């Protein structure tokens, strides 16, 4: 595990058996009396925390983490789906059990979601999602996937992993079925190695309310980045990590059972407004899977900023990504390689040279014929 995330895990270790709202390392016990094993574990965790020190953002700025329970989901899921006082609301086919929130069962044509009732006004934040995708279907005979959302819209059914299309905000998708491969086969086009992605696949997309997610192409036209993530039918836990700090989006995964984060994507210049809603959704179609959300924990990140940085930051009103056209055209054809460009230029120059030589020869013959007419 990288040093930049070690402190976050030390903070979570300190939360075993207690409540950890507030600054890191603030301990609030919920069970008494303590056993000798508890005391030994607490001393070990404190030693780890003292050794690691404050965590750092990706750009080297010091930051602290605060668990925000009002934006978090964890067992025993008290009141979700049944109490109006709950901070979270169920939708569609989602159901709550003692072990998880099942967004969809392993049944065709289902969709479900859970949404926060409270808009989030945090500038910098991080989410750790504990999830499980499993079912009876064999490889490429399962679908369709789940999504984690931070959007302006909430509680709306739709075709994008159970949420509305042309959304406004951020969507992070765990896509388990390769629609694009079938799409290209139907058009009798070749799926080149440079285009191919191994599924399941994790990708991120930012929408501004007018950009459509391409289901046939698995979101490739609007993808910010992504990585392959073999997450189906695993016996160990699987986690997704999403961090948004100083307008930088970082996504990592822990899917190998080694308790280590693996980089997935890291994109600077992502501009997300405050006041949007967190949610999770899933969908099945002709193929299906169980999509289980076990926990979703949101941490507020406090990052030290200079006075000039604070004054220079403008309020974001519409989601956008620097140097990325959300409306850019997309082609399924593979891009031209450097070698192809070289030979294209070379043959073009040779063609021009040959044309000039032929023109000179023809002009010489014409000029010679014209001269002979005067004798």
FILONU-863063 format. One record per residue (C-alpha): x, y, z; residue in one letter. Coordinates in steps of 0.25 Angstrom, whole numbers, always signed. Each point is the difference from the previous one (the first is absolute). Layout:
px, py, pz, rest
X, Y, Z, A
...
***
This chain:
px, py, pz, rest
+0, +0, +0, X
+5, +14, -4, X
+5, +9, +12, X
-11, +11, -5, X
-11, -10, +5, X
+6, -6, +12, X
-5, +10, +10, X
-14, -2, -6, X
+0, -14, +3, X
+6, +2, +14, X
-12, +9, +3, X
-9, -11, -4, X
+7, -10, +9, X
-3, +10, +11, X
-15, -1, -2, X
-1, -15, +3, X
-11, -1, +10, X
-2, +15, +1, X
-5, +13, -6, X
+10, +8, -8, X
-8, +13, -4, X
+10, +12, +2, X
+15, +1, -2, X
+9, -12, -2, X
+4, -8, +12, X
-12, +6, +8, X
-5, -13, +7, X
-14, -2, +6, X
-2, -14, +6, X
-13, -6, -1, X
+2, -13, +8, X
+6, -2, +14, X
+7, -6, +7, X
+13, -1, -9, X
+7, -13, -1, X
+15, -2, +0, X
-1, -3, -15, X
-7, +13, -2, X
+10, +8, +7, X
+12, -7, -7, X
-7, +3, -14, X
-2, +15, +4, X
+14, +2, +4, X
+5, -7, -13, X
-10, +9, -9, X
+5, +13, +8, X
+14, -4, -3, X
-3, -2, -15, X
-7, +14, +0, X
+12, +7, +7, X
+10, -7, -10, X
-8, +4, -13, X
-3, +14, +4, X
-10, +9, -8, X
-4, -5, -14, X
+3, +8, -12, X
-8, +3, -12, X
+5, -5, -14, X
+6, +14, -2, X
+8, +0, +13, X
-10, +9, +8, X
-2, -5, +14, X
-14, -4, +3, X
-9, -6, +11, X
-12, -10, -1, X
-14, +2, +7, X
-10, -11, -1, X
-13, +6, -3, X
-11, -10, +5, X
-12, +8, -6, X
+6, -4, -14, X
+4, -14, +3, X
-6, -13, -1, X
+4, -12, +9, X
-6, -12, +8, X
-11, -1, +6, X
-6, +10, -10, X
-10, +6, +11, X
-12, +6, -6, X
+4, -1, -15, X
-12, -3, -9, X
-10, +1, +12, X
+2, +13, +8, X
-2, +14, -5, X
+11, +4, +10, X
+11, -8, -8, X
+10, +8, -8, X
-1, -11, -11, X
-12, -4, -9, X
-2, -12, -8, X
-5, -1, -14, X
-5, -11, -10, X
+4, -14, +4, X
+10, +3, +10, X
-2, -7, +14, X
+7, +0, +13, X
+4, -12, +8, X
+9, -2, +12, X
+12, -2, -9, X
-1, +10, -11, X
-9, +9, -9, X
-3, -9, -12, X
-2, +10, -12, X
-4, -11, -9, X
-2, -15, +1, X
+5, -10, -10, X
-13, +2, -8, X
-2, +6, -14, X
-5, +14, -2, X
+2, +5, +14, X
+6, +14, +5, X
+1, +6, +13, X
+7, +11, +8, X
+3, +7, +13, X
+1, +15, +1, X
+4, +10, +10, X
-11, +9, +4, X
+11, +11, +4, X
+8, +8, -10, X
+15, +0, +2, X
+6, +14, +2, X
+15, -6, +2, X
+11, +6, -8, X
+9, -12, +1, X
-4, -14, +3, X
+3, -15, -1, X
-9, -12, -1, X
+3, -14, +3, X
-10, -10, -6, X
-1, -15, +5, X
-8, -7, -11, X
-3, -14, -5, X
-4, -5, -14, X
-4, -15, -1, X
-9, -9, -8, X
-3, -13, -7, X
+4, +5, -14, X
+13, -4, -6, X
+11, +10, -6, X
-7, +10, -9, X
-14, -6, +3, X
-2, +10, +11, X
-4, +14, +2, X
+0, +12, +0, X
+7, +6, +11, X
-1, +11, +11, X
+3, +15, +2, X
+4, +10, +10, X
-5, +14, -2, X
+2, +14, +4, X
-11, +7, -8, X
-10, +12, +0, X
-11, -10, -3, X
-5, -11, +10, X
-10, -11, +1, X
-3, -1, -15, X
+0, -13, -8, X
+7, -1, -13, X
+9, -8, -9, X
+13, +4, +5, X
+3, -11, +11, X
-14, +3, +5, X
+1, +15, +0, X
-4, +11, -10, X
+8, +3, -12, X
+6, +14, -3, X
+2, +1, +15, X
+8, +12, +6, X
+12, -4, +9, X
+9, -12, +1, X
-3, -14, -2, X
+10, -12, +3, X
-5, -13, -7, X
+4, -14, +3, X
-4, -6, -14, X
-1, -15, +0, X
-4, -2, -15, X
+7, +3, -13, X
-11, +6, -8, X
+10, +7, -10, X
+6, -13, -4, X
-14, -5, -5, X
-3, +14, -6, X
+12, -1, -9, X
-3, -14, -4, X
-14, +4, -4, X
+7, +11, -9, X
+10, -10, -5, X
+11, +8, +5, X
+13, -5, +6, X
+3, +1, +15, X
+14, +5, +0, X
+10, -3, +11, X
+1, +15, +3, X
-15, +1, +2, X
-2, -13, +8, X
-3, +1, +15, X
-1, -12, +9, X
-13, +0, +8, X
-4, +2, +11, X
+5, +14, -2, X
+0, +12, +9, X
-2, +14, -6, X
-4, +14, +3, X
-8, +11, -7, X
-3, +14, +2, X
-14, +5, -5, X
-5, +14, -2, X
-14, -3, -2, X
+1, -1, -15, X
+10, -11, -2, X
-6, -14, -3, X
+6, -13, +5, X
+2, -10, -11, X
-5, -13, +4, X
+4, -7, -13, X
+14, +4, +2, X
+1, -1, +15, X
+2, +14, +2, X
+13, +1, -8, X
-3, +14, -7, X
-1, +7, +13, X
+9, -8, +9, X
+11, +8, +8, X
+8, -13, +3, X
-2, -14, +6, X
+6, -13, +3, X
-4, -15, -1, X
-5, -6, +13, X
-3, -15, +2, X
-10, +2, +11, X
-11, -11, -3, X
-2, -12, +9, X
+12, +2, +9, X
+1, -6, +14, X
+7, +12, +6, X
-4, +15, +2, X
+0, +10, -12, X
+1, +15, +2, X
+0, +12, -9, X
+7, +13, +5, X
-4, +14, -6, X
+7, +12, +4, X
-3, +15, -4, X
+10, +10, +5, X
+5, +13, -5, X
-8, -3, -13, X
+7, -13, -2, X
-7, -13, -2, X
+7, -13, +4, X
-6, -14, +0, X
+6, -12, +5, X
-5, -14, +3, X
+3, -11, +10, X
-5, -13, -6, X
+12, -10, +2, X
-3, -3, +14, X
+14, +6, +4, X
-5, +13, +7, X
+8, +8, -10, X
-6, +11, -9, X
+3, -1, -15, X
+0, +12, -9, X
-11, +1, -10, X
-1, +15, -4, X
+6, +13, +4, X
-6, +12, -7, X
+3, +15, +3, X
-9, +12, -3, X
-13, -7, +3, X
-10, +11, +4, X
-12, -5, +8, X
-10, +10, +7, X
-3, -2, +15, X
-15, -3, +4, X
-2, -13, -8, X
-5, -13, +5, X
+8, -13, +2, X
-7, -13, -4, X
+3, -15, -5, X
-8, -7, -11, X
+0, -13, -8, X
-8, -6, -11, X
-2, -14, -7, X
-5, -2, -14, X
-1, -13, -8, X
+12, -4, +9, X
+0, +1, +15, X
+8, +0, +13, X
-1, +3, +15, X
+5, +14, +2, X
+3, +2, +15, X
+4, +13, +7, X
+6, -3, +14, X
+5, +13, +4, X
+2, +14, -5, X
+9, +9, +9, X
+2, +15, -4, X
+11, +8, +6, X
+2, +15, +0, X
+14, +4, -4, X
+6, +12, +6, X
+11, +5, -9, X
+9, +12, +4, X
-1, +11, -10, X
+7, +13, -1, X
-8, +13, +0, X
+3, +2, -14, X
-5, -13, -4, X
-13, +2, +8, X
-2, +13, -7, X
+3, -5, -14, X
-10, -12, +1, X
-12, +4, -8, X
-14, -7, +3, X
-3, -11, -9, X
-14, +0, -5, X
+0, -10, -12, X
+9, -13, +1, X
+12, +0, -10, X
+13, -6, -2, X
+12, +9, -4, X
+5, -3, -14, X
-11, -10, -3, X
-11, +3, -9, X
-13, -7, +6, X
-6, +2, -14, X
+11, -5, -8, X
-3, -9, -12, X
+4, -15, +1, X
+4, -10, -11, X
+0, -15, +2, X
+12, -1, -10, X
+14, -1, +6, X
+9, +12, +0, X
+11, +1, -10, X
+13, -4, +5, X
+13, +8, -1, X
+6, -10, -10, X
-13, +1, -9, X
+2, +15, +0, X
+14, -1, -4, X
-2, -9, -12, X
-12, +8, -4, X
+8, +13, +0, X
+12, -8, -7, X
-9, -5, -11, X
-7, +13, -2, X
+14, +7, -2, X
+4, -11, -10, X
-13, +2, -7, X
+2, +15, -1, X
+15, -2, -5, X
-5, -10, -11, X
-11, +9, -4, X
+10, +12, -2, X
+10, -9, -8, X
-11, -5, -9, X
-5, +14, -2, X
+14, +5, -4, X
+2, -11, -10, X
-14, +3, -6, X
+4, +14, -1, X
+13, -3, -6, X
-6, -8, -11, X
-11, +11, -2, X
+11, +10, -1, X
+8, -8, -10, X
-12, -3, -9, X
-4, +15, +0, X
+15, +4, -4, X
+0, -10, -12, X
-13, +6, -6, X
+8, +13, -3, X
+10, -7, -9, X
***
